[in-house]
Amino acid sequence: MTPLKLPTIALMLSVVLWGALLGGIAYSHLVFIPVFMSGLPDSAIVVNGPYAIHEEAFWMKIHPLLVLSVIVTLALNWKMKARRKLIGLSLAVYVPVLIVTGLYFIPELMDFANSANIPLSREEWSVRTDRWIMLSLIRGALMFVAIVPILLALVKPVNGVEGR
């Protein structure tokens, strides 16, 4: 049995971290978001107060770790054209998603959390949260699709040995 080489180990770590990200996305959309956005401003209690859920603790750790991991993985696999293209494709989806997250999704979440202090009707909050959820589902679906190229990179040969 041929031992795994550093480029493949890095790629495997990136896949695991990407999987953790996808788990967070699934959890958020199935468990957290439906409660948090069910009836703003009242439902904002989920993220406010002494027993609030602070989901951002997860997101603020997973994103830097995954970005760093994918960049290191790309660098270590650079000489392998097939892998480089696939890893780069996943990264090319992830980076714009992160930018849009910072420009739209996070500021909206901050407003939702502070909704008790923003003079909007329940109907207006409902419209905003419905739009946010729809766009976030699209964003999440993109992230689920974007793992496919990096997974495919695992089966591309390294020095003539497939997946090593």
Steps between C-alpha positions, in 0.01 A plus 500: 500500500639836395497761780293814447694805390463850647295636206241225549494541879441876457224428249335257740512761778338755268223252418439434871484874578271557202278223636491675838395820322221314321387350829477851645301618200259207530461546877439873464233458237326205662515597868623851580371731227137381509481588871704821483307644208156364587357821639732797521545702709376260771692197371829694520509391864676189365813710436465754780531478876704291739402162348515602135636274231810649340535315173761748383754324724490206257503710182788721618713187548402279207537760224862605573600137557339388174639789295851439635465126447383533140775752416768274652345201321504688171866593550601145591313355202605771254721274288209262437296681233184288539492553876594868471203569272252321724624655824509840331142456380377433853693802625363712213148433627584536869672840489210688331257330739708629792504851354122503451459359851699790641321764293139379533435202726693609810366859506147363461555253784620786719181692421289192575674461836439869574145496357341610829675836454417547132155645428363255243169318502479123536401485134813690395716270713326202342579624148865559593544165671327311218734664247803430720403133543441451126835657411674309778359173367648585159831586668492172691419301186799661328723388785364145478570498124845656551624206706464270197814621315715478811367149565578404141855628550553218750476238224745676268840334478805621690827382344317228313324358809129575507384681815836483678 
